[in-house]
């Protein structure tokens, strides 16, 4: 039986705003590494902004939720560790 090693197992949600430079950098980084993610614009959705605040304890973006683990800001070291990126 053959396994597809490119199949993504991680659920990634990025809480961001449209004009956040670090949010765009983070999305580009994950795309470069071959990861898919759901992007939530907290600038346009107050309910989602509250969810991001509850998860992170702060109002800043980006907030990245990887399988329930939260990364605040553009922290590629933490993201690499959670996604096993070498």
N, C-alpha and C positions, 0 to 999 in steps of 0.2 A: 504494500500500500504506500502510495506516494503522499508526502505531506507538503503543503504549500507554506514555505517558510516566510513568504512575504505577507501573509495574512496578519493584519494588525489585531492584536488582542486587547489593546488599551483603549479605554474610553477617555477622550480628551475634550474638555470644554475650556475655551478661553473667553473670559469676561473682559471686554475691552471697550474702547470708545473709538469713534471714527478718526479723530485727529490725534491719537496717541502714537507717538513715534515708536516707543518701545513695544507697543502692541503689534504694530506692523512688522517690526524686526523679529519678534517672537514667532508670528505666523509664517514669515518667510523662512525662518530657521527650521521650523517643524516641517514645512513643505519640502525644503531642501533635503531633509533627512528621511523623507518618504512617509511621514505620518499624516493621517487625516484627523481633523478636529472639527468640533462644532464651535462656531463663533457667536457670541452673544454680545450685542451692543447695549451696554448698560446706560449709555447716554440717551437711548430712545425707549428704554423699558425700565421703569422705576421698580417694578416687581423683581426683575432679574438683578437690578442693582442691589436691592435688599438681600437677595440670595447670596450674591458675591460678597457683600459686607458680612453676612452671617458666617460664611465659610472662612473668610480671611481675617475678620476682625478689623478691617480698615476700609477706607473709601477709595484708595488708589487702584489703578489698573496698570498693567494686566494682572489678572488673577487667573491662574491655570489650575484646573481640577483634573488630575490624572488618576483615574480609578479611586476617587475619593480623597486623594492626598493633594494638599494645596501648596502651590508654589506662588509666591508673591513677587511681582516684578519680572524683569528680564534676567532670570537666573538660569543660564544654560547648564551650569554644573549640576544644579538640583534636578533639572529636567532630564539631562543625560543619565543621571543615576536612576531616576524613576523609570525611564524608558530603556535602560540598558544600552545606551548609545556609547560606543567606544570612540 
